[in-house]
Amino acid sequence: MLPFKIVIPSRYASTRLPGKPLIKLNGKPLIEHVYIAASRTKADEIIVATDNHEIFETVTSFGGNAIMTRGDHPSGTDRINEVAAQKQWSASTIVVNLQGDEPLVQTENVHALVKLLDKNANADMATLAIPFKNISDVVNPNNVKVVLDNLNFALYFSRAPIPWVRDSFSVKTLSQPMGNLPDFPFYLHIGLYAYRVSTLQQFSKLPPSMLEQAESLEQLRIITNGMKIIVETSSNVIGHGVDTDEDLLVVENILKKQAKSS
């Protein structure tokens, strides 16, 4: 396994769950659960990147590493670039961006991304996707879709159901998703990224793109500017993230079960 770093961008502000990193699940703040999950990997350094003093103090209080960053970054990747600059990591250093709301991230998926990036020297970023299982998830705008080329490079990411299978979808499909998925590979994007510091540096010099701002998806800045994202279409278990109050309940129950079985 190549050496790599994990940086966990963590903001206090959240549209749906303000203060999300500090919400307690099974007696620990969410950010601590994410840090514990990161600690199970072979990363040689784990850092929480935040612009919030309470998050910083929470992380350091449980023995984690945290760095204060500026509050004006347009994306988590821009925030990670500031960490890489502060730490003076070399351009070839591989960094995994682990979202601060992914306490159930699987170790094997982190390692798979690092290996994928290493064997694809022409890729600027590596990320994950899994097949959708039902049509209601495909039309849900909270689920990000990705379309791939024949070499598994991303063509586009969207909150809309893509590709639009003309003979199977209609406006009614969006409002009343029923029936089976068309016989076509629909992929759910998993927001776990690996990149080299050189990509971080290039990314942060570019202004947020129109597509990025329209979809609120930072990875579109990469594609818009001609950079390449290689995608691992994983069949591994993907951990449940925390975006809503319902997710909090689901994840807390999973964490309780894990605690009992350990």
C-alpha positions, -999 to +999 in steps of 0.1 A: +000+000+000+013+034-010+016+060+018-013+084+019-030+110+040-066+114+050-081+149+054-116+153+068-131+186+058-156+196+085-178+228+086-203+237+113-227+252+087-250+227+070-282+234+051-301+205+065-283+197+098-265+228+113-237+218+136-238+183+121-202+173+131-209+179+168-242+160+169-237+130+192-244+095+181-240+067+206-223+090+230-197+105+206-198+135+182-202+125+146-168+139+137-152+115+162-169+085+146-155+096+112-121+100+127-123+065+143-133+050+109-103+068+092-080+054+119-088+019+108-071+025+074-034+025+067-032+063+063+000+076+078-017+109+088-053+119+096-063+156+099-097+173+104-097+205+084-122+230+099-130+267+101-149+263+134-132+265+168-157+243+185-151+215+160-113+221+164-115+218+202-137+187+200-113+169+178-082+178+199-101+168+230-105+132+219-068+131+208-073+138+171-053+161+148-071+192+135-061+223+116-079+256+114-085+268+079-101+298+063-138+302+063-142+313+027-134+281+008-160+272-018-155+235-014-140+208+008-113+202-018-102+238-016-100+235+022-078+203+019-055+222-004-049+247+024-040+219+047-016+204+021+001+239+018+003+243+056+019+208+059+041+214+029+033+180+014+050+172-018+032+174-052+031+136-055+016+130-020-018+111-022-046+126-002-080+110+005-109+134+011-131+117+036-163+136+041-171+146+077-205+129+076-193+094+066-188+075+099-194+041+083-168+044+055-153+011+047-115+006+050-113-014+018-130+013-002-104+039+009-075+015+000-092+007-033-092+044-043-055+049-034-046+019-056-069+030-084-052+065-085-017+049-084-023+027-114-039+055-134-012+080-138-033+100-163-062+104-138-064+136-117-088+122-092-102+088-082-137+082-067-163+055-062-197+046-076-221+017-070-251+005-091-285+018-082-311-008-073-344+011-077-359+039-097-370+060-068-333+064-057-323+074-093-348+103-094-339+115-059-319+147-063-301+140-030-284+111-047-257+121-071-255+102-104-224+097-125-221+086-162-189+068-173-171+063-205-158+029-216-126+033-196-145+042-164-136+079-165-165+102-154-183+120-182-207+139-159-221+141-124-256+153-117-284+154-092-308+147-121-315+112-133-288+106-159-286+091-184-322+100-194-335+067-210-359+083-235-382+053-240-384+045-203-386+079-185-411+107-185-421+137-165-443+113-146-413+092-137-398+121-118-430+128-098-442+092-094-412+069-096-426+034-100-417+001-116-383-013-124-352+004-135-345+003-173-319-022-183-291+003-182-262+008-157-272+037-134-245+046-109-247+064-076-217+085-069-201+080-034-184+112-022-150+097-014-120+111-033-083+105-037-060+129-055-024+140-056-014+173-040-005+185-075-042+182-085-053+200-053-030+229-062-043+231-098-080+227-086-078+256-061-063+280-087-095+275-108-126+295-101-158+275-093-174+266-126-209+274-137-218+237-136-203+232-102-223+261-088-255+250-106-254+214-093-235+222-061-210+195-069-173+204-066-161+175-088-176+193-118-148+219-116-124+190-125-144+179-155-152+214-167-115+222-169-105+191-189-091+171-160-100+134-156-117+115-128-113+077-127-142+058-111-141+025-092-175+008-097-175-010-064-196-039-052-183-035-017-206-024+011-209+014+012-214+030+046-245+051+052-238+088+053-255+115+074-275+141+055-309+141+073-325+135+106-336+101+093-299+093+085-290+101+121-313+075+134-302+048+109-265+055+115-268+056+153-285+021+152-257+007+131-231+022+154-249+006+184-249-028+168-212-024+159-204-015+195-222-046+208-205-069+184-170-056+191 
